[in-house]
Amino acid sequence: MKIGIIREGKTPPDKRVAFTPANCAFLLETYPELDIKVQRSPIRCFADEDYSNAGVELVDDVSNCDVIFGVKEVKYDMLAEGKTMLFFSHTIKKQPYNRTLLQEILKKKVRLIDYETLTYPNGFRVLGFGRYAGIVGAYNALIAYGKRHRSFELKPANQCEDMKEMGREMKKVELGNAKIIISGGGKVANGAKETLNEAGIRQISIPEFLNEEFDEPVYCNADILDYHEKDGKPPKDFAEFVKDSTVWDNTFIKFLKVADIFISAHFWDNKSAHFFTEQDVKRDDFKTRVIADITCDIKGSVPTTLRPSTIAEPIYGYNRFTGEEAEPYANDSITIMAVDNLPCEVPKDASSGFGQDLIDKIIPLFLENDPDDILGRATIAQDGKLTDRFAYLQDYVDGN
């Protein structure tokens, strides 16, 4: 099998890559029958020479490869006719800005496998960049708190060489007795916890967080069952909650009455209740003044998120009383961090972890066997048609 690594064409540039030079070297050693070609690129976090030194052939065109790996959406003129391509297409929710992309994929009879649709039979995703979104999102939350209180400054993650340098930066963190709440229980939340642990912040239980005071910074992690109720009772398990998420009341406001920082790392169904309201933030007992919204659902679960922010300008303010964007550190403002492409801030580490996941979980499905039909179920389009599982996208493709 010939594997191609395509040059990223997204604007602004994304420096991540599906396989690092070290990933490629491991693949070539493990599977001698593989042939790997890397399209030359001036923007990757790894130089072309790093790949050639790892024994990988550099080319200008990977369209003759059997399976082509990218990260973000592929430019129309780089779609390889009749070939299998894997990347985040951002089409399965009928995103308007990518309708033409899916039309071109069908026109060129590309077999599209979206990383987001690679799932186990139980529905859980096989891979993603969630851990790194959590790591950087929590780091940015610390940056925002330090700036708001003028107590410390950290080097932005994207200016650090790697996560090790971020770890050294966090020795500067001074939070006093701040309380931090993390929502969610998946890879994003666990990534956020990694950062807070690295910063030396202690995790405590939910009762301790809600009812006790501390003379040191602490954090708490609350998942779906901890902040949803119906008739005063929580769901007995996750399955009961997802059976109909609309019938549950969200009680997350109890955390925001005692937390100084809120790091949102949860999954949210847009039919579910919001975590708080625009009216809640006007109340005197709404304590939280820094929100790092990693979920970044605009006007969604976290209604103070008015827009995505950028890596260059990650922070803006939300005026508690007008609901409008404002100066981020003013007394009446809540400081908002809502970068929607956080893993791009640590491209080397994120690429390395993602590539290892591909090696462990996806490459064997191509080369050996796929008993759970993971690749088949993840295929959105093939031979110029949508697959049965994604036939619901036909009206989107047709422009209806």
C-alpha positions as CSV (number, residue, x, y, z in Angstrom):
1,M,0.0,0.0,0.0
2,K,1.2,3.5,-0.8
3,I,0.5,6.1,1.9
4,G,0.5,9.8,1.0
5,I,0.8,12.7,3.5
6,I,-0.8,15.7,1.8
7,R,0.4,19.3,2.2
8,E,-2.1,21.3,4.3
9,G,-3.9,24.0,2.4
10,K,-6.1,25.6,5.0
11,T,-6.0,29.3,5.6
12,P,-4.9,30.3,8.2
13,P,-2.2,27.7,7.9
14,D,-2.4,24.6,10.1
15,K,1.1,23.3,11.0
16,R,-0.1,19.8,12.2
17,V,0.4,16.7,10.2
18,A,-1.2,13.2,10.4
19,F,2.2,11.4,10.7
20,T,5.4,12.9,12.1
21,P,8.8,11.8,10.8
22,A,9.2,9.5,13.8
23,N,5.8,8.0,13.1
24,C,6.8,7.3,9.5
25,A,10.1,5.7,10.5
26,F,8.2,3.4,12.8
27,L,5.7,2.5,10.2
28,L,8.4,1.7,7.6
29,E,10.2,-0.5,10.1
30,T,7.0,-2.3,11.2
31,Y,5.4,-2.8,7.8
32,P,8.2,-3.2,5.2
33,E,5.5,-3.5,2.5
34,L,4.4,0.1,3.0
35,D,5.5,2.9,0.7
36,I,5.2,6.4,2.3
37,K,5.4,9.6,0.3
38,V,5.2,13.1,1.8
39,Q,4.2,16.1,-0.2
40,R,6.7,19.0,0.3
41,S,5.4,21.7,2.5
42,P,6.9,25.0,3.8
43,I,4.4,25.3,6.7
44,R,4.5,22.0,8.7
45,C,5.9,22.0,12.2
46,F,8.4,19.4,10.9
47,A,10.7,20.4,8.0
48,D,10.9,18.4,4.7
49,E,14.4,17.3,5.6
50,D,13.1,15.7,8.8
51,Y,11.1,13.3,6.7
52,S,13.9,12.6,4.2
53,N,16.2,11.9,7.1
54,A,13.6,9.4,8.4
55,G,13.7,7.6,5.1
56,V,10.5,9.0,3.6
57,E,10.4,10.1,0.0
58,L,9.5,13.7,-0.7
59,V,7.3,14.4,-3.7
60,D,5.3,17.3,-5.2
61,D,2.2,15.2,-5.8
62,V,0.6,12.4,-3.7
63,S,-2.4,11.7,-6.0
64,N,-0.9,8.4,-7.1
65,C,-1.0,7.0,-3.5
66,D,-3.6,4.5,-2.4
67,V,-4.5,6.2,0.9
68,I,-3.9,9.9,1.5
69,F,-3.9,11.4,5.0
70,G,-4.4,15.1,5.8
71,V,-5.6,17.0,8.9
72,K,-8.0,19.8,7.8
73,E,-10.2,20.2,4.8
74,V,-8.3,19.5,1.5
75,K,-8.2,22.1,-1.3
76,Y,-10.5,21.2,-4.2
77,D,-7.6,20.9,-6.7
78,M,-5.8,18.5,-4.4
79,L,-8.6,16.0,-4.1
80,A,-7.2,12.8,-5.6
81,E,-9.7,11.2,-8.0
82,G,-10.8,7.7,-7.1
83,K,-8.5,7.5,-4.1
84,T,-9.1,7.1,-0.3
85,M,-8.6,10.3,1.6
86,L,-8.8,10.8,5.4
87,F,-9.2,14.2,7.0
88,F,-11.5,16.3,9.1
89,S,-14.0,17.4,6.4
90,H,-16.5,19.3,8.6
91,T,-19.4,18.2,6.5
92,I,-21.4,15.8,8.6
93,K,-23.3,18.5,10.4
94,K,-24.1,20.1,7.0
95,Q,-21.7,23.0,7.5
96,P,-22.7,25.5,4.8
97,Y,-19.1,26.6,4.1
98,N,-18.0,23.0,3.1
99,R,-20.9,22.0,0.9
100,T,-18.9,22.6,-2.3
101,L,-16.1,20.5,-0.8
102,L,-18.4,17.5,-0.5
103,Q,-19.8,18.1,-4.0
104,E,-16.2,18.0,-5.4
105,I,-15.5,14.8,-3.4
106,L,-18.5,13.2,-5.1
107,K,-17.6,14.5,-8.5
108,K,-14.0,13.1,-8.2
109,K,-15.3,9.8,-6.8
110,V,-13.0,10.2,-3.7
111,R,-13.6,7.7,-0.9
112,L,-13.9,10.1,2.0
113,I,-13.2,8.8,5.5
114,D,-13.6,11.5,8.1
115,Y,-11.6,11.1,11.4
116,E,-14.7,12.3,13.3
117,T,-16.7,9.4,11.9
118,L,-14.2,6.7,12.9
119,T,-16.1,5.0,15.8
120,Y,-16.2,1.8,17.7
121,P,-19.4,-0.2,17.7
122,N,-20.4,1.5,21.0
123,G,-20.3,4.9,19.3
124,F,-17.2,6.2,21.0
125,R,-14.7,7.9,18.7
126,V,-11.5,6.1,17.8
127,L,-9.2,9.2,17.7
128,G,-9.0,12.9,17.7
129,F,-7.1,15.9,19.1
130,G,-9.3,16.3,22.1
131,R,-6.6,15.7,24.7
132,Y,-4.5,18.6,23.2
133,A,-7.5,20.9,23.1
134,G,-7.9,20.3,26.8
135,I,-4.2,20.8,27.6
136,V,-4.0,24.1,25.8
137,G,-7.4,25.3,26.8
138,A,-6.6,25.0,30.5
139,Y,-3.2,26.6,29.9
140,N,-5.0,29.5,28.2
141,A,-7.4,29.7,31.2
142,L,-4.4,30.3,33.5
143,I,-3.0,32.9,31.1
144,A,-6.4,34.7,31.2
145,Y,-6.6,34.6,35.0
146,G,-3.0,35.9,35.4
147,K,-3.8,38.8,33.0
148,R,-7.1,39.7,34.7
149,H,-5.5,39.8,38.1
150,R,-2.1,41.1,36.9
151,S,-0.5,38.4,39.1
152,F,1.6,36.5,36.5
153,E,2.3,36.1,32.8
154,L,2.8,33.0,30.8
155,K,4.4,32.6,27.4
156,P,1.6,31.7,24.9
157,A,1.5,28.0,24.1
158,N,2.1,28.6,20.4
159,Q,5.3,30.4,21.2
160,C,6.6,27.5,23.3
161,E,8.7,24.9,21.6
162,D,6.6,22.1,23.0
163,M,4.5,21.0,26.0
164,K,7.7,20.6,28.1
165,E,8.4,24.3,27.8
166,M,4.7,25.0,28.7
167,G,5.4,22.9,31.9
168,R,8.3,25.1,32.8
169,E,6.3,28.2,32.2
170,M,3.6,27.0,34.7
171,K,6.1,27.3,37.6
172,K,5.2,31.1,37.4
173,V,1.5,30.4,38.2
174,E,0.2,32.2,41.3
175,L,-3.6,31.6,41.8
176,G,-3.9,32.3,45.5
177,N,-7.0,30.3,46.7
178,A,-8.8,30.3,43.4
179,K,-11.3,27.5,42.6
180,I,-11.4,26.0,39.1
181,I,-14.3,23.9,37.8
182,I,-13.9,21.6,34.7
183,S,-17.0,20.3,33.0
184,G,-17.0,17.0,31.1
185,G,-15.5,13.5,31.4
186,G,-13.8,12.7,28.1
187,K,-10.4,13.3,26.5
188,V,-10.8,17.1,26.5
189,A,-11.5,17.2,30.3
190,N,-8.7,14.8,31.0
191,G,-6.3,17.0,29.0
192,A,-7.3,20.0,31.0
193,K,-6.7,18.1,34.2
194,E,-3.2,17.2,32.9
195,T,-2.4,20.9,32.7
196,L,-3.7,21.8,36.2
197,N,-1.9,18.8,37.7
198,E,1.3,20.0,36.0
199,A,0.7,23.5,37.5
200,G,0.6,21.9,41.0
201,I,-3.1,22.5,41.5
202,R,-4.9,20.0,43.7
203,Q,-8.1,18.1,42.7
204,I,-10.9,18.0,45.3
205,S,-14.3,16.3,45.4
206,I,-17.6,18.0,44.4
207,P,-18.9,18.4,48.0
208,E,-15.6,19.9,49.1
209,F,-15.6,22.3,46.1
210,L,-19.2,23.5,46.8
211,N,-19.0,23.7,50.6
212,E,-15.5,24.3,51.8
213,E,-12.9,27.1,51.6
214,F,-9.2,26.5,51.0
215,D,-6.0,28.5,51.4
216,E,-4.6,27.1,48.1
217,P,-5.8,26.8,44.5
218,V,-8.0,23.8,43.9
219,Y,-9.9,22.3,41.0
220,C,-12.9,20.0,40.6
221,N,-14.1,17.9,37.6
222,A,-17.9,17.5,37.2
223,D,-19.4,15.3,34.5
224,I,-22.9,15.1,33.0
225,L,-24.4,13.1,35.9
226,D,-23.1,15.7,38.4
227,Y,-25.0,18.6,36.9
228,H,-28.3,17.3,35.5
229,E,-31.5,16.5,37.4
230,K,-35.1,15.7,36.8
231,D,-37.5,16.2,39.7
232,G,-34.5,16.6,41.9
233,K,-32.8,13.4,40.9
234,P,-29.8,12.8,38.6
235,P,-29.7,10.3,35.7
236,K,-28.9,6.8,36.9
237,D,-26.3,6.5,34.2
238,F,-25.2,8.1,30.9
239,A,-27.5,5.9,28.8
240,E,-30.5,7.3,30.6
241,F,-29.4,10.8,30.0
242,V,-28.7,10.5,26.3
243,K,-32.0,8.6,25.8
244,D,-33.6,12.1,25.9
245,S,-31.3,14.9,27.0
246,T,-34.0,17.5,26.7
247,V,-35.9,16.4,29.8
248,W,-33.1,17.1,32.2
249,D,-32.5,20.4,34.0
250,N,-28.9,21.7,34.0
251,T,-27.8,22.6,37.6
252,F,-24.2,23.7,36.7
253,I,-24.9,27.2,38.1
254,K,-24.2,25.8,41.6
255,F,-20.5,25.5,40.6
256,L,-20.4,29.0,39.1
257,K,-21.5,30.5,42.4
258,V,-18.2,29.4,44.0
259,A,-15.7,29.0,41.1
260,D,-13.3,31.7,39.9
261,I,-12.5,29.9,36.7
262,F,-14.7,27.7,34.5
263,I,-13.1,25.4,31.9
264,S,-15.7,23.9,29.6
265,A,-14.6,20.6,28.3
266,H,-18.0,18.8,27.9
267,F,-19.9,17.4,25.0
268,W,-23.2,19.2,24.5
269,D,-26.2,18.4,22.4
270,N,-27.8,21.6,21.2
271,K,-31.2,20.3,22.3
272,S,-30.0,20.1,25.9
273,A,-30.3,22.9,28.5
274,H,-27.7,25.6,28.7
275,F,-25.2,25.7,31.5
276,F,-26.4,29.1,32.6
277,T,-28.3,32.0,31.2
278,E,-27.5,35.7,30.3
279,Q,-29.7,36.6,33.3
280,D,-27.6,34.4,35.7
281,V,-24.4,36.3,35.0
282,K,-26.1,39.6,36.2
283,R,-26.7,38.2,39.6
284,D,-24.4,39.1,42.6
285,D,-23.8,35.5,43.4
286,F,-22.4,34.6,40.0
287,K,-18.7,34.5,41.0
288,T,-16.9,33.2,37.9
289,R,-14.9,35.8,36.1
290,V,-12.8,33.7,33.8
291,I,-14.3,31.2,31.3
292,A,-12.2,29.1,29.0
293,D,-14.8,27.7,26.6
294,I,-13.0,24.8,24.9
295,T,-16.3,23.6,23.5
296,C,-16.8,26.9,21.7
297,D,-20.4,26.4,20.7
298,I,-21.4,30.0,19.8
299,K,-24.3,31.2,22.0
300,G,-24.6,27.5,23.0
301,S,-24.0,25.7,26.2
302,V,-21.9,28.6,27.5
303,P,-24.0,31.7,26.4
304,T,-21.2,34.2,27.1
305,T,-19.3,32.8,24.1
306,L,-20.2,35.4,21.5
307,R,-17.7,34.3,18.9
308,P,-14.6,32.2,18.4
309,S,-11.3,33.9,19.4
310,T,-8.0,33.3,17.6
311,I,-4.6,32.0,18.6
312,A,-3.2,35.5,17.9
313,E,-5.9,37.2,20.1
314,P,-7.3,34.5,22.3
315,I,-9.1,36.6,24.9
316,Y,-12.1,39.0,24.8
317,G,-14.6,40.3,27.3
318,Y,-18.3,39.8,27.9
319,N,-20.2,42.6,29.7
320,R,-22.3,40.9,32.3
321,F,-25.1,43.5,32.1
322,T,-25.3,44.4,28.4
323,G,-24.5,41.0,27.0
324,E,-22.1,42.6,24.5
325,E,-18.4,42.2,23.8
326,A,-16.4,44.4,26.1
327,E,-12.9,45.1,27.5
328,P,-11.8,41.7,28.8
329,Y,-10.5,42.7,32.2
330,A,-13.0,45.4,33.3
331,N,-14.9,44.9,36.5
332,D,-18.2,44.4,34.7
333,S,-16.7,41.9,32.3
334,I,-16.2,38.2,32.3
335,T,-12.9,37.2,30.6
336,I,-13.6,34.8,27.7
337,M,-11.1,32.4,26.0
338,A,-12.8,30.7,23.1
339,V,-10.1,29.6,20.6
340,D,-11.6,27.0,18.3
341,N,-8.4,25.4,17.1
342,L,-6.5,24.9,20.3
343,P,-4.4,21.8,19.2
344,C,-2.7,24.0,16.6
345,E,-0.9,25.8,19.4
346,V,1.1,22.6,20.1
347,P,1.5,21.2,16.6
348,K,4.4,18.9,17.3
349,D,3.0,17.2,20.3
350,A,-0.5,17.0,18.9
351,S,0.8,15.5,15.6
352,S,2.9,13.0,17.4
353,G,0.0,11.7,19.6
354,F,-2.5,11.7,16.7
355,G,0.0,9.8,14.4
356,Q,0.6,7.2,17.1
357,D,-3.2,6.7,17.4
358,L,-3.4,6.2,13.6
359,I,-0.6,3.7,13.8
360,D,-2.1,1.7,16.7
361,K,-5.8,1.9,15.7
362,I,-6.3,2.7,12.0
363,I,-3.3,1.4,9.9
364,P,-3.9,-2.2,10.9
365,L,-7.5,-2.0,9.7
366,F,-6.1,-1.2,6.2
367,L,-3.3,-3.7,6.2
368,E,-4.8,-6.6,8.2
369,N,-8.5,-6.9,8.9
370,D,-11.4,-4.7,10.2
371,P,-13.7,-7.0,12.0
372,D,-15.9,-4.2,13.4
373,D,-16.1,-2.5,9.9
374,I,-14.7,0.7,11.4
375,L,-13.5,2.0,8.1
376,G,-16.7,1.0,6.3
377,R,-18.9,2.8,8.8
378,A,-16.7,5.9,8.7
379,T,-16.9,6.2,4.9
380,I,-19.0,9.2,4.0
381,A,-18.7,9.0,0.2
382,Q,-17.4,6.4,-2.3
383,D,-17.6,5.9,-6.1
384,G,-19.3,9.2,-6.5
385,K,-22.2,8.5,-4.1
386,L,-23.0,9.0,-0.4
387,T,-22.9,5.8,1.6
388,D,-26.2,4.6,3.2
389,R,-25.2,5.8,6.6
390,F,-24.6,9.4,5.3
391,A,-27.5,9.5,2.8
392,Y,-29.0,12.2,5.0
393,L,-26.5,14.6,3.5
394,Q,-28.0,14.4,0.1
395,D,-30.2,17.4,0.5
396,Y,-27.2,19.3,1.8
397,V,-25.2,18.3,-1.3
398,D,-28.2,19.3,-3.5
399,G,-28.3,22.7,-1.9
400,N,-31.8,22.2,-0.2
